[in-house]
Amino acid sequence: MSMTRRVSAFLLALAAFMIFEWISLGFNLSDGHPTAFYVVHGVLIVVNIVLAVVLALVGVRGLKAGRA
């Protein structure tokens, strides 16, 4: 089962948005919070960036499969 180009493009756009959003959040975290706050947000950032990379890979594979 292959996905449409529209779905592939959506996955790529979603991945780009997720990476931008979570990296921006990482840079905008202010000082003065307890260590646990930074640990939790660090884990959230890493997990969401990994998910974004997976979505991007699926989107790219979908675009390549659509061309073949």
HUVEN-V149630 format. One record per backbone hydrogen bond with DSSP energy under -0.5 kcal/mol. NH is the residue of the N-H (numbers start at 1). CO is the residue of the C=O. If there is no record, write none. Layout:
nh=NH co=CO
nh=NH co=CO
This chain:
nh=8 co=4
nh=9 co=5
nh=10 co=6
nh=11 co=7
nh=12 co=8
nh=13 co=9
nh=14 co=10
nh=15 co=11
nh=16 co=12
nh=17 co=13
nh=18 co=14
nh=19 co=15
nh=20 co=16
nh=21 co=17
nh=22 co=18
nh=23 co=19
nh=24 co=20
nh=25 co=21
nh=26 co=22
nh=27 co=23
nh=28 co=24
nh=29 co=25
nh=29 co=26
nh=37 co=34
nh=38 co=34
nh=39 co=35
nh=40 co=36
nh=41 co=37
nh=42 co=38
nh=43 co=39
nh=44 co=40
nh=45 co=41
nh=46 co=42
nh=47 co=43
nh=48 co=44
nh=49 co=45
nh=50 co=46
nh=51 co=47
nh=52 co=48
nh=53 co=49
nh=54 co=50
nh=55 co=51
nh=56 co=52
nh=57 co=53
nh=58 co=54
nh=59 co=55
nh=60 co=56
nh=61 co=57
nh=62 co=58
nh=63 co=59
nh=64 co=60
nh=65 co=61
nh=66 co=62
nh=67 co=63
nh=68 co=64
